[in-house]
Amino acid sequence: MKWTLNQLQKYRNKDFIIDEMIRVDEIKQVDPTIREVSPMHITGRGDIDSTKVTFHLKIEGYLILPCSRTLVDVKLPINVDTTETFLLQGSVYETEEETYQVKGDVIDLMPIIREILLLEVPMQVFCEDVDSDEAAPQSGKDWEVVSEEEQSKKIDPRLAGLAKFFDENNSSSES
């Protein structure tokens, strides 16, 4: 994922297709919560002209992170589309997107891919497999995990009498 400007200039006005499998295990040292990193499949294309090089990339793979409740391994799928623009020496390009100035004569995408992967790590990850032995318990003595949906359908027992009042009021007005 590293090219010299001379290599890239050969592809000016031609298709520069990217399809590589890369390893980014070094992000585990940056973020110790990442337990495992799959090989990342990078696909896309590069657009090369005299003032800039633009990469349109899709990054696919997964990270293994600990569940925030139980510390069980959770597989977090990564599927990111990104556009990265590198400005060549002395060029100025007005855009709202973030651009990178090329230092020297080498464009290296690895630091950017590492940064994108680190930004994809959420603050909390929860194990979705509630039937697993290692998953968080869903109930216990005098408690159980309920979803917001279930909770909103349940009528508060303190207000149950009020619901009956409106039912009686509606039936008397219909007759």
N, C-alpha and C positions, 0 to 999 in steps of 0.2 A: 504494500500500500504506500510505496514511496517511489516517486519518479523525478527525474531531472527535467528541467524546462526544455532541454533539447529533445528528450524522448517524447514529451508531450507535444511539442511544436510539429512533429512529424504527423500528428493526427489532426492538425488544423483543417477544418472543413471536411473532416471524415468522421466516421463513427468510432468513438472510443468506448468500447463496452467493458464493463467491470463485472466480473463474476468470480469471486474468491471466497475461500474458507480461511478464516484467520483465528488465531488463539489470542485472547486478551486476559490471560491469567493474572497479569500484574495488577489488575484492579482490585484483587483480593487483598493486596497489601495496603491500598489506599482506603478501602472500606472493609473493615474486618467482619461486618455482618454478612458479607457475601461468602457463602460456603463453597460454591462451585460455579464455574462459568463454562457454558457449552461452547464449542467452536461456533463462531458467528459467520453466517453466510451473508456476504456483502454483494449486492447486485446493483446495477445501475449503469449510468453512462457519464461521460465527461464531455463538456462543451469547451472547446479551446479556441480563443481568438487572440489578437495581438495585445490586448490589455488585461485580460482576465482568464481564469480557468474556473469553470463552474462544474461541480460534481452533484449529480442527482442520484442519491443513494437510498437503498432499502436495506436495513439491518435486521436480520432474523436470527433467533436463537433463544436461549433461556438462561436464567440465573436461578440458583438454589439459594433461598433465604430462609431464616428461621421464622416460624410462626410467632407472632407477637404475644400470643396467649400461652403456648405450650412449648415453644422452641423446636417443634417438629419441622423437618425440611419441607419447604413449600417451593414448587416449581413456578417461577414467574416467567411467562412467555414474553419475549422481546420482539416487537414488530414495529420498527420506526422508519418513517420516510423523512429524509432530510435533504436540504440543498445547501451546499457549502461553496462559497465563492472565495477564490484566492486572487488578489490583485498583484499584477506583475510590477516590477520596479518602476517607480515614478508615476504610475497611473492613479487617477482619481476616479471613483465610481460612486455615484449618488444612488443609494438604495436604503430602504428601511431594514433590510436584512443585515445580519452581522457578516462582516467580511474579514479576511485575513490578509495581511501583507506578507508576501513571499520574502523570506530572508535567505540570502544566498541564491543558489540555483536548484534547490530541491523542494518539492512539495511532499510532505509526509502527512497522511490522513490518520495515522494511528493515534496521536494525541487527541484528535477531535473525536474519533470513535470511542476512545476510553471515556472522554468527558460526557458524550451522549449516553453511554451505558450507565455511568454513575448518576446522571440526572434522571434516569428511568427507575432507579431504586426508590420505592415508596417509603413513607415514614413508618407505616405499619403494614404487615402482611398477615392474613389470617388463613389458616388451614380450612379448606372448604369440605374436606372429607370427614363428616361428623361421625361416620360409622367406624372409622379406624380406631384401633386400640390406643394409639398414641395421641389421638385428637383430644381436644378439650372436652370435659364432661358437659353434657347439655342439661343436666338436672341433678339435683341433690336433695338433701333434707330441707324441706320448706322453700325450695327455690327451683327455678327452671329458666332457661334462656327462651325468650319470646321475641318474635320479630315485631317490628313496628306495625306491620299490616295486621297481625293477629291482635295486637294491643288496641288498635284503633277500632276494630269491630266489636271488641268486648265492652259491655256497658258497665260503668262503675256502679257497684252495688249501692252506694250512697245516693245515686241518682235514679235508681230503678223505679222508685215510686213516682218520680216526675215523668218518666216515660209512660207509665200507666195513666197518669193524669191526662196527657195529651191524647192517648188512645181513646179514653172515655169521652173526651171533649170532641174528637173527630166523629165518633159514632153517634153522639147526640145531635150534632149539627147536620148529619146526613139524613136523619129521620124527620 
